[in-house]
Amino acid sequence: MGGSGGGGRHDGGVGALVTLELSADSPMLTLPWIITIGPLSDDDEWEPVVCGPYERVHALALAQEVVADEDLMAVVEPVVPHVSVDAIRNEIDTARAVAAEEADDDSDSDAVVPDEADDEPEEPAHQHVGAPTPAEIRAGFARIATRLLGD
């Protein structure tokens, strides 16, 4: 990935950038994109930082700049604005199916790691108020856009 940046030092880059490879006419290019930045090594433990939304070109440029000189991994991915519970469930089903296929293909390990007890206190339960309608979600997108554009 090429590009120009300003102000940052570039000592050859030690980080990693992961994103989707898309055709020039992909409709995903018009979606908002986020950057998730985390440690490159499993030895470094801290919660990843999620930034965005951005236009894809901006997300890629920012991620490249951040990982250029540090042992960090940046994942740049689109935010898919699903407007129904069914669409979200379909996305979850797809992700589970992909993970199951990858697990079947993984011939390196058959080890099963038992679940460890969670020692942290549980968050208080939030009252379920039902799923918002597509119109409510779209109105929420508009409010988010207005906040992002405000001072």
C-alpha positions in Angstrom: 0.0 0.0 0.0 1.4 3.3 -1.0 0.6 6.7 0.1 2.1 9.8 1.5 2.0 11.0 5.0 3.3 13.9 6.9 4.9 14.5 10.2 5.6 10.9 11.2 8.9 9.1 11.3 9.3 6.0 9.2 12.2 3.7 10.2 11.1 0.8 8.0 8.0 -0.1 9.9 7.6 -2.9 12.3 3.8 -3.0 12.7 1.2 -4.8 10.7 -1.9 -3.5 8.8 -4.7 -5.9 7.9 -7.6 -4.9 5.7 -9.9 -6.3 3.0 -8.8 -6.4 -0.6 -11.7 -5.0 -2.6 -12.3 -4.4 -6.3 -12.5 -0.7 -7.3 -16.2 -1.0 -7.8 -17.0 -2.7 -4.5 -20.0 -1.1 -2.7 -18.1 -1.7 0.6 -15.8 1.2 -0.3 -18.6 3.7 0.4 -19.2 2.4 4.0 -17.7 4.0 7.1 -14.5 2.2 8.2 -13.0 1.7 11.7 -9.5 1.0 12.9 -8.8 -1.5 15.7 -5.3 -1.1 17.0 -3.8 -3.7 19.3 -0.6 -5.4 20.3 1.3 -7.3 17.6 2.6 -9.8 20.0 0.6 -12.1 22.4 3.2 -11.2 25.0 1.9 -7.6 25.2 -1.5 -7.6 26.9 -3.8 -4.6 26.7 -7.3 -3.9 25.3 -7.3 -2.9 21.6 -8.3 0.7 20.8 -11.1 1.2 18.3 -11.3 4.4 16.3 -13.6 5.8 13.7 -15.7 5.9 11.7 -13.6 7.2 8.7 -13.7 7.1 5.0 -11.6 4.0 3.9 -8.7 6.1 2.5 -8.4 8.0 5.7 -8.6 4.9 7.9 -5.9 3.2 5.9 -3.7 6.3 6.1 -4.1 6.7 9.8 -3.5 3.1 10.5 -0.4 3.0 8.4 1.0 6.0 10.3 0.2 4.5 13.7 1.8 1.1 13.0 4.8 2.5 11.0 7.2 2.6 13.9 5.7 0.4 16.7 5.0 -3.2 17.3 1.2 -2.8 16.7 -1.4 -4.4 14.6 -4.1 -2.3 12.9 -7.2 -3.9 11.4 -9.1 -1.6 9.1 -12.6 -2.8 8.3 -16.0 -1.5 7.2 -18.8 -0.9 9.5 -21.8 -2.6 8.1 -24.9 -0.7 9.2 -27.4 -3.5 9.6 -30.9 -2.1 10.3 -32.6 -5.3 11.6 -32.2 -8.0 14.1 -32.5 -10.6 11.3 -29.6 -9.0 9.3 -27.4 -9.1 12.4 -28.3 -12.7 13.1 -27.5 -13.6 9.5 -24.1 -11.9 9.9 -23.5 -13.9 13.1 -24.5 -17.1 11.4 -22.1 -16.4 8.6 -19.2 -15.6 11.0 -19.9 -18.9 12.9 -20.0 -20.9 9.7 -16.7 -19.4 8.6 -15.1 -20.1 12.0 -16.4 -23.7 11.9 -14.9 -24.2 8.4 -11.5 -22.8 9.7 -11.7 -25.1 12.7 -12.3 -28.1 10.4 -9.3 -27.0 8.3 -7.0 -26.6 11.4 -5.0 -29.8 11.5 -2.3 -28.4 13.8 -4.2 -28.8 17.1 -7.0 -30.8 18.5 -6.5 -29.5 22.0 -9.5 -28.2 23.9 -9.0 -25.3 26.3 -11.5 -25.4 29.2 -13.3 -22.2 30.0 -11.8 -20.4 32.9 -14.0 -18.9 35.6 -14.5 -15.2 35.2 -13.2 -13.6 38.5 -14.5 -10.1 37.5 -17.8 -8.9 38.8 -20.6 -9.0 36.3 -22.0 -5.9 34.8 -25.6 -5.1 36.0 -28.2 -6.4 33.6 -29.7 -3.8 31.3 -33.4 -3.8 30.8 -34.4 -5.3 27.4 -36.6 -2.8 25.6 -36.9 -4.6 22.3 -35.2 -4.1 19.0 -35.3 -0.7 17.4 -37.0 -0.4 14.0 -35.0 0.2 10.8 -36.3 3.8 10.8 -35.1 4.4 14.4 -31.7 3.0 13.5 -31.4 5.2 10.4 -32.4 8.2 12.5 -29.6 7.2 14.9 -27.1 7.1 12.1 -28.2 10.7 11.2 -27.7 11.8 14.8 -24.2 10.2 14.9 -23.3 11.9 11.6 -24.4 15.2 13.0 -22.3 14.7 16.2 -19.3 13.8 14.1 -19.6 16.9 12.0 -20.2 19.2 15.0 -17.5 21.1 16.9 
